[in-house]
Amino acid sequence: MSEWNYNRCSKPFESVQEALEFMQARKFAGQVLKRTNGYTAVCSTYPEGYYPDATPAASYEPESGVTLTDADETAGEDCGCGC
């Protein structure tokens, strides 16, 4: 089960890699969203559409690992996150 604090269910990052490293280190399940300015890691209970400018970039579940969904950002790159 995730340990996200409901008051801090989102956190901004400069890259997908930074967000995934943060989530993996804390075993926080959730998504990384690509935003107009950077990326935001959000918990599993993030209501879709809350950030109108957001598109899914990746997701992380402690049991199953990382799933990359943003092909433009991650194609051909090693994300450095153990994925």
N, C-alpha and C positions, 0 to 999 in steps of 0.2 A: 504494500500500500504506500502511496506517496505521502511525503511529509511536507508538502507545500503549505505555507501559512496563508490563509485566505486573504489576509491584508497585503500579502506580497505575492500574489498569484501571477504576476508578470514582472519581468526584469529585462531592461534593454541591454543589447550587446552590439559590438561593431561587426561581428562575423558569426556565421553558423557554427564554426569551430569553437569559439569562445562559449557560446550558449550551450552547446552539447557537452563540453568539458564541465561546465558548471552543473548541469543536470546530472551527468554521470557521476561526478564526485559526490553528490548528495543523494543519488538514487531517486531523483525527482522525475516521475513520469510526466510527460507532456509533449508539447509541440514547440518548434521554433518557427516563427512567422517572419517572412520577409516584409519589411515596412518601407515606406517612402524614405526614411532616414535610418538605415541600419536594420537590426533584427530584434525581435522580442521573444523571449522564452515565456511560455504560458503553461499553466497547470492543465491537467486532464479535463477539468471542468470548465475550461475556457468556453464561453458561449460564442459559437461561430457567428461572425458578422459584427462582433463587438468593436473591432478595429476595421473600419471600412477599407483602409488602404492595405490590409494584410493579405498575403498569400502564403500557404504552407510551404516551408522550405525543408523541414525534417521533423521527425518525431522520435521520442525515446521512451522505451518501456524497460525497466530494470530486468524483467524476465526474458525479453526477446531482443533487446538491443536497439540499435539505431536504424531508422528507415529514412533515407534521403528522398525528398519529393521534388526539389527544385533543380531540374536538370540543367538549366542555364548556368547556375552558380557552381554546381558541383561536378559537372561532366568532366571526366578525365582527371579529376583532382583527388589526391589523398587527403581526406578531411582531417587526418591526424587525431581522430577521436576513437580509434579502435573499432571502427565500423567495418 
